Amino acid sequence: MHLAISLDIAAATREAVLDFSRISKFVLQAEAAGVDMVAISDSADGPSSSPFEATTLLAALATVTNRIGLVASASTIAHQPYNLARRFASLDIISHGRAGWNATMAQSAGEAANFSRPEGFSDADFRRRSEEYIGIVQGLWQGWDADALLFDKSGGRFHDPEKMHLLDHKGEFFSVRGPLNVARSPQDTPVLVLSGLSEPDLDNAARTADVIFMDSGSVESTKIRFDDLKRRVAARGRDPDAVKMLATVPLAADETPTTVADRLETQFRAKSCDGFDIRLPARHPALDDFAERVLPELRRRGLVRETYRGATLRAHLGLAGGGDQ
């Protein structure tokens, strides 16, 4: 199974805020267990107990880890698409191809108020704007061919103009010329993770996403959603395996490692998902229990691989591109 850990770094009431050393220790434990990626939550909707902005945290984590994928949440409201595309392209270079962007399709009214939209967006406008935004970011990531940058000092050629592609996007909400002034990603493009999907978002997700975090219910209901999403991916001319569907599982405080492993194994062997997005709060016992008790049980059952497939996040997930894939 593919395994992601979504780490909510905002401390709960009366909980101590995690410092960088504690977060990095946990991510290193997850890396040692072969977890595909850690996804860091983030929001800019006002006062919170979150100690870090997610992309800044990921840049720091990239310097102390070697293999695990690093995914940051970043809102389509809180960033301009060019700046966000540039930031994740830079993170991908810093991490040697291990970066991903978690774009949530659920808007926060508080966040919109901090970015000159106190009234927010209607659901229809937010959806159209988000779809346009994601298309711009993916287009900018693909603005340079892999061999476009020449760095030819003697010939005075920085790049091959034929291998640079202007975006020249003029849409309903954004106008972006491009290209990025950051080189092409080591894994072709950073991994796009979509979450917070409602029914009207599913077709766009099937067209654009690399990974989808989907709500998990019963084994039967999750399999229905999984099969539907795979059909939608195929209907858009993509290989159904080109999008990994991870069922979101929040872990209850009173679940034993065996109970957790039983639950995940049953759901995975029913072919209702490609793996799991494990939601963990920023509490020391929860992090320690998962890293020291649950992950070893999953490995003992052969559900989590012993080693990584390659060096990039795309390679871990078996996605196209990936550099060493």
C-alpha positions in Angstrom: 0.0 0.0 0.0 1.0 3.6 -0.5 1.1 5.5 2.8 0.9 9.2 3.5 0.9 10.9 6.9 -1.0 14.1 7.1 0.5 16.0 10.0 -1.6 18.8 11.6 1.1 21.0 13.2 -1.4 23.3 14.8 -1.4 22.3 18.5 -4.7 21.6 20.2 -5.9 23.5 23.2 -3.6 23.1 26.2 -1.0 21.2 24.1 2.5 22.4 23.7 3.4 23.6 20.2 5.8 21.3 18.4 9.2 22.7 17.7 11.2 21.9 14.5 13.4 19.3 16.2 10.3 17.2 17.3 8.7 17.4 13.9 11.9 16.5 12.1 12.4 13.5 14.4 9.0 12.2 13.6 9.5 12.7 9.8 12.8 10.8 10.1 11.0 8.0 11.9 8.4 7.9 9.1 11.2 7.9 6.5 12.9 4.9 8.3 9.6 3.0 8.0 9.4 3.7 4.2 6.3 6.0 4.3 5.8 7.5 0.9 5.2 11.1 2.0 4.4 13.4 4.9 1.8 16.2 4.1 1.9 19.3 6.3 -1.3 21.1 6.9 -1.5 24.9 6.8 -4.0 27.8 6.8 -3.7 31.5 6.8 -7.2 32.2 8.3 -6.1 34.1 11.4 -4.7 33.3 14.8 -3.7 29.7 15.3 -1.2 27.6 17.3 0.6 26.5 14.1 4.3 27.4 14.6 5.3 27.3 10.9 4.2 28.2 7.4 4.1 24.9 5.6 6.4 25.5 2.6 9.0 27.1 4.8 8.9 24.0 7.1 9.3 21.7 4.1 12.4 23.5 2.9 13.9 22.9 6.3 12.8 19.2 6.4 14.3 18.7 2.9 17.8 19.4 4.4 17.5 16.7 7.2 15.8 13.9 5.2 16.9 12.0 2.1 14.0 9.9 0.7 10.6 10.6 2.1 8.2 12.8 0.0 7.4 16.2 1.4 4.0 17.7 0.7 2.8 21.2 1.8 -0.8 22.5 1.8 -1.0 25.9 0.1 -4.2 27.7 -0.5 -5.3 29.0 -3.9 -6.6 32.1 -2.1 -3.4 33.0 -0.1 -1.0 32.9 -3.0 -0.7 34.1 -6.6 -0.3 31.1 -9.0 3.1 32.3 -10.4 4.6 32.7 -6.9 3.2 29.4 -5.7 4.4 27.5 -8.9 7.9 29.1 -8.4 8.0 28.2 -4.7 7.2 24.5 -5.3 9.5 24.3 -8.2 12.3 25.6 -5.9 11.3 23.2 -3.1 11.5 20.3 -5.6 15.0 21.3 -6.6 16.0 21.7 -2.9 14.6 18.3 -2.0 16.0 16.6 -5.2 12.5 15.7 -6.5 10.5 15.0 -3.4 8.1 17.9 -3.2 4.4 18.0 -3.6 1.5 20.5 -3.4 -1.7 19.7 -1.5 -4.3 21.9 -3.0 -7.5 21.8 -1.0 -10.8 22.5 -2.9 -12.5 23.7 0.3 -12.4 27.4 0.9 -11.9 29.2 4.2 -13.9 32.4 4.7 -11.4 33.5 7.3 -8.5 33.1 4.9 -10.3 35.0 2.1 -10.7 37.9 4.5 -7.0 38.1 5.0 -6.4 38.4 1.3 -8.6 41.3 0.2 -11.8 39.2 -0.2 -13.8 39.7 3.0 -16.9 38.4 1.2 -15.1 35.3 0.0 -16.2 33.6 -3.2 -19.4 31.8 -4.2 -18.9 28.1 -4.5 -19.2 28.2 -8.3 -16.6 31.1 -8.5 -14.2 29.4 -6.1 -14.4 26.1 -8.1 -13.8 27.8 -11.5 -11.0 30.0 -10.0 -9.3 26.9 -8.4 -9.5 24.9 -11.6 -7.9 27.8 -13.6 -5.3 28.3 -10.9 -4.2 24.7 -10.9 -4.0 24.7 -14.7 -1.7 27.7 -14.6 0.6 26.2 -12.0 0.9 22.9 -13.9 1.4 24.8 -17.1 4.2 26.9 -15.5 5.9 23.7 -14.2 6.0 22.4 -17.8 7.4 25.7 -19.2 11.0 24.3 -19.6 11.9 21.1 -21.5 14.3 18.9 -19.4 17.3 19.9 -21.6 16.3 23.6 -22.2 18.9 25.2 -19.9 22.3 25.1 -21.6 24.5 27.3 -19.4 26.8 27.7 -22.4 29.2 30.5 -21.4 31.5 30.3 -24.4 28.6 30.4 -26.8 26.6 33.0 -24.8 23.5 30.8 -24.6 21.7 30.4 -21.3 18.9 28.4 -22.8 17.5 26.9 -26.0 14.6 29.2 -27.0 12.9 26.3 -28.8 12.7 24.4 -25.5 11.2 27.3 -23.5 7.4 27.6 -23.6 5.5 30.8 -22.7 2.2 30.1 -20.9 0.5 33.3 -22.1 -2.6 32.5 -20.0 -5.5 35.0 -20.1 -8.4 33.6 -18.2 -11.5 34.6 -16.2 -9.5 35.2 -13.0 -5.8 35.4 -13.9 -3.4 36.6 -16.5 0.0 34.9 -16.4 2.7 35.2 -19.2 5.4 32.8 -17.9 7.7 31.1 -18.0 9.0 30.4 -14.5 12.5 31.6 -13.8 13.2 28.3 -12.0 14.5 25.2 -13.8 12.4 22.2 -14.6 11.6 19.9 -11.6 14.0 16.9 -11.0 10.8 14.7 -11.2 9.4 16.5 -14.2 6.8 18.3 -12.1 6.1 18.4 -8.4 3.3 16.0 -7.3 -0.2 17.5 -7.2 -2.3 16.2 -4.3 -6.0 17.3 -4.2 -8.1 17.1 -1.1 -11.4 18.5 0.2 -13.2 17.4 -3.0 -17.0 17.6 -3.5 -18.9 15.9 -6.3 -18.5 18.8 -8.8 -14.7 18.7 -8.3 -14.2 15.0 -9.2 -13.9 15.4 -13.0 -11.3 18.1 -12.7 -9.4 16.0 -10.1 -9.5 13.0 -12.5 -7.9 15.2 -15.2 -5.2 17.0 -13.2 -4.3 15.2 -9.9 -1.5 12.8 -9.2 -2.9 11.9 -5.8 -6.4 12.3 -4.4 -7.1 12.2 -0.6 -10.6 10.8 -0.5 -12.9 10.5 2.5 -13.1 7.0 4.0 -16.2 5.4 5.2 -17.2 1.8 5.2 -15.2 -0.6 3.0 -18.2 -0.8 0.6 -18.8 3.0 0.3 -15.0 3.7 -0.1 -14.8 1.1 -2.9 -17.7 2.7 -4.7 -15.9 6.1 -4.6 -12.6 4.5 -5.5 -14.0 2.7 -8.6 -15.9 5.8 -9.7 -12.8 8.0 -9.5 -10.8 5.4 -11.5 -13.5 5.4 -14.2 -13.3 9.2 -14.4 -9.6 9.1 -14.8 -9.8 6.5 -17.6 -12.6 8.6 -19.3 -10.1 11.5 -19.6 -7.6 9.4 -21.5 -5.3 8.7 -18.5 -4.1 5.4 -17.2 -6.3 4.7 -14.1 -3.1 3.9 -12.2 -1.7 7.4 -13.0 -3.7 8.8 -10.1 -3.3 7.3 -6.6 -6.4 7.3 -4.4 -5.6 7.4 -0.7 -8.4 6.9 1.8 -8.2 9.4 4.7 -8.1 7.7 8.1 -8.1 9.8 11.3 -6.7 7.6 14.1 -8.6 7.4 17.3 -6.7 7.8 20.5 -7.9 4.5 21.9 -7.1 2.2 18.9 -4.4 -0.4 19.5 -1.7 -1.0 16.8 -3.3 -4.4 15.9 -6.8 -2.7 15.6 -5.4 -0.1 13.3 -3.4 -2.6 11.2 -6.5 -4.8 10.9 -8.6 -1.9 9.7 -6.1 -0.8 7.1 -5.4 -4.3 5.9 -9.1 -5.2 5.4 -9.8 -2.0 3.5 -6.7 -2.3 1.3 -7.2 -6.0 0.4 -10.8 -5.2 -0.6 -9.2 -3.0 -3.4 -11.1 0.1 -2.2 -8.0 2.3 -2.3 -4.3 2.5 -3.4 -3.3 3.2 0.2 -4.0 5.6 3.1 -3.7 9.2 4.2 -3.2 8.8 8.0 -4.3 12.0 9.8 -2.3 12.7 12.9 -2.6 15.6 15.4 0.4 17.4 16.7 0.5 15.6 20.0 3.6 13.8 21.2 1.9 10.5 22.2 0.0 10.3 18.9 3.2 10.7 16.9 5.2 8.3 19.0 2.5 5.6 19.0 2.2 5.7 15.3 5.9 5.7 14.6 6.9 3.2 17.2 3.9 0.8 17.3 1.6 1.1 14.2 4.2 1.4 11.5 6.2 -1.7 12.7 3.0 -3.7 12.7 2.2 -2.7 9.1 5.7 -3.6 8.1 5.5 -7.0 9.9 2.4 -7.8 7.8 4.2 -6.8 4.6 1.8 -3.9 3.9 4.5 -1.2 3.9 7.5 -1.8 1.8 11.0 -2.2 3.3 12.8 0.3 1.0 11.9 3.1 -1.4 11.6 2.5 -5.1 13.8 5.4 -6.1 14.9 8.9 -5.1 11.9 11.0 -6.0 8.3 11.2 -4.7 7.0 10.2 -8.2 9.2 7.1 -8.1 7.9 6.1 -4.6 4.3 6.4 -5.9 5.0 4.6 -9.2 3.9 7.7 -11.2 5.1 8.8 -14.7 8.2 10.9 -14.7 10.1 10.7 -11.5 13.6 11.2 -12.9 14.8 7.7 -11.9 11.5 6.0 -12.7 
